[in-house]
């Protein structure tokens, strides 16, 4: 797989994680206690469905080979 | 002791009726998580001294990781990062008071995971393609021939009109792509949400709620869409806990 694709996907993946954990889910209004001192958007890598991306690449390669 | 809440889960709906949190899943400071139960539901909580929860990367992402690990064991509703309640009694009262809504949400997401699909494009290339497809003559930058004298106002109106038509074309294109996605994914799930034109490059931001076993079918479906739309870039993520399918604002 193209390295640039992976790097770009990693950045987006961090945003995907943070978007969900900070903006979605059950809201307990009035009890939220968050310090917004620092949001550091550096890669964690818990979520990208790499295996599925690879599957897509394989599918594409397989169809081209046919 | 104040409680940091990670998730609300169903005890009744879990096939093996697990009533204990796996010991390898610990809270943000590494402390033991515990269940605060009320009827057939429970909150997953950790102790906190009440200080503000720092939204540093480590804490936020660790919180997300804990919810993810829990989602492999329980049907759950993820709670937004940093939700702290005064005491165990307050959590119990919250669960009791909102039990009906919580159970309705749990039923909706039972044994299902969320998958995200973002579709990106090079907006300039796509715009040029759509303009050329609709009216090849309009793809040039030359103004239409006219016998009228030059007018800055007419130029302004023409420019605005052109931008408006382009926006309409983009929206029509996005709607057509969403219609295709909806028809193809409908065999896997009927629960999905679409956000159009989240940014100039992010044409579609979609989320689907479906059973985890259908992941491979979704991947194959999206791979087919990728081939049909070479101008677009697809990014599929998941399985996620059902963050986008929780409609619960507890006061």
Boltz contact constraints between the chains, C-beta under 6 A:
constraints:
  - contact:
      token1: [A, 16]
      token2: [B, 237]
      max_distance: 6.0
  - contact:
      token1: [A, 17]
      token2: [B, 61]
      max_distance: 6.0
  - contact:
      token1: [A, 17]
      token2: [B, 64]
      max_distance: 6.0
  - contact:
      token1: [A, 18]
      token2: [B, 60]
      max_distance: 6.0
  - contact:
      token1: [A, 20]
      token2: [B, 243]
      max_distance: 6.0
  - contact:
      token1: [A, 21]
      token2: [B, 60]
      max_distance: 6.0
  - contact:
      token1: [A, 21]
      token2: [B, 63]
      max_distance: 6.0
  - contact:
      token1: [A, 21]
      token2: [B, 64]
      max_distance: 6.0
  - contact:
      token1: [A, 21]
      token2: [B, 81]
      max_distance: 6.0
  - contact:
      token1: [A, 22]
      token2: [B, 81]
      max_distance: 6.0
  - contact:
      token1: [A, 24]
      token2: [B, 243]
      max_distance: 6.0
  - contact:
      token1: [A, 24]
      token2: [B, 244]
      max_distance: 6.0
  - contact:
      token1: [A, 25]
      token2: [B, 78]
      max_distance: 6.0
  - contact:
      token1: [A, 25]
      token2: [B, 79]
      max_distance: 6.0
  - contact:
      token1: [A, 25]
      token2: [B, 80]
      max_distance: 6.0
  - contact:
      token1: [A, 25]
      token2: [B, 243]
      max_distance: 6.0
  - contact:
      token1: [A, 25]
      token2: [B, 246]
      max_distance: 6.0
  - contact:
      token1: [A, 26]
      token2: [B, 77]
      max_distance: 6.0
  - contact:
      token1: [A, 26]
      token2: [B, 79]
      max_distance: 6.0
  - contact:
      token1: [A, 26]
      token2: [B, 246]
      max_distance: 6.0
  - contact:
      token1: [A, 26]
      token2: [B, 248]
      max_distance: 6.0
  - contact:
      token1: [A, 27]
      token2: [B, 80]
      max_distance: 6.0
  - contact:
      token1: [A, 27]
      token2: [B, 249]
      max_distance: 6.0
  - contact:
      token1: [A, 28]
      token2: [B, 83]
      max_distance: 6.0
  - contact:
      token1: [A, 28]
      token2: [B, 250]
      max_distance: 6.0
  - contact:
      token1: [A, 29]
      token2: [B, 251]
      max_distance: 6.0
  - contact:
      token1: [A, 31]
      token2: [B, 83]
      max_distance: 6.0
  - contact:
      token1: [A, 31]
      token2: [B, 84]
      max_distance: 6.0
  - contact:
      token1: [A, 31]
      token2: [B, 85]
      max_distance: 6.0
  - contact:
      token1: [A, 32]
      token2: [B, 82]
      max_distance: 6.0
  - contact:
      token1: [A, 32]
      token2: [B, 83]
      max_distance: 6.0
  - contact:
      token1: [A, 33]
      token2: [B, 52]
      max_distance: 6.0
  - contact:
      token1: [A, 33]
      token2: [B, 53]
      max_distance: 6.0
  - contact:
      token1: [A, 33]
      token2: [B, 82]
      max_distance: 6.0
  - contact:
      token1: [A, 33]
      token2: [B, 84]
      max_distance: 6.0
  - contact:
      token1: [A, 34]
      token2: [B, 53]
      max_distance: 6.0
  - contact:
      token1: [A, 34]
      token2: [B, 55]
      max_distance: 6.0
  - contact:
      token1: [A, 34]
      token2: [B, 82]
      max_distance: 6.0
  - contact:
      token1: [A, 35]
      token2: [B, 52]
      max_distance: 6.0
  - contact:
      token1: [A, 35]
      token2: [B, 54]
      max_distance: 6.0
  - contact:
      token1: [A, 36]
      token2: [B, 55]
      max_distance: 6.0
  - contact:
      token1: [A, 38]
      token2: [B, 56]
      max_distance: 6.0
  - contact:
      token1: [A, 39]
      token2: [B, 55]
      max_distance: 6.0
  - contact:
      token1: [A, 40]
      token2: [B, 56]
      max_distance: 6.0
  - contact:
      token1: [A, 40]
      token2: [B, 57]
      max_distance: 6.0
  - contact:
      token1: [A, 42]
      token2: [B, 57]
      max_distance: 6.0
  - contact:
      token1: [A, 44]
      token2: [B, 61]
      max_distance: 6.0
  - contact:
      token1: [A, 46]
      token2: [B, 65]
      max_distance: 6.0
  - contact:
      token1: [A, 47]
      token2: [B, 237]
      max_distance: 6.0
  - contact:
      token1: [A, 49]
      token2: [B, 236]
      max_distance: 6.0
  - contact:
      token1: [A, 49]
      token2: [B, 237]
      max_distance: 6.0
  - contact:
      token1: [A, 49]
      token2: [B, 238]
      max_distance: 6.0
  - contact:
      token1: [A, 52]
      token2: [B, 219]
      max_distance: 6.0
  - contact:
      token1: [A, 52]
      token2: [B, 236]
      max_distance: 6.0
  - contact:
      token1: [A, 55]
      token2: [B, 219]
      max_distance: 6.0
  - contact:
      token1: [A, 56]
      token2: [B, 223]
      max_distance: 6.0
  - contact:
      token1: [A, 59]
      token2: [B, 223]
      max_distance: 6.0
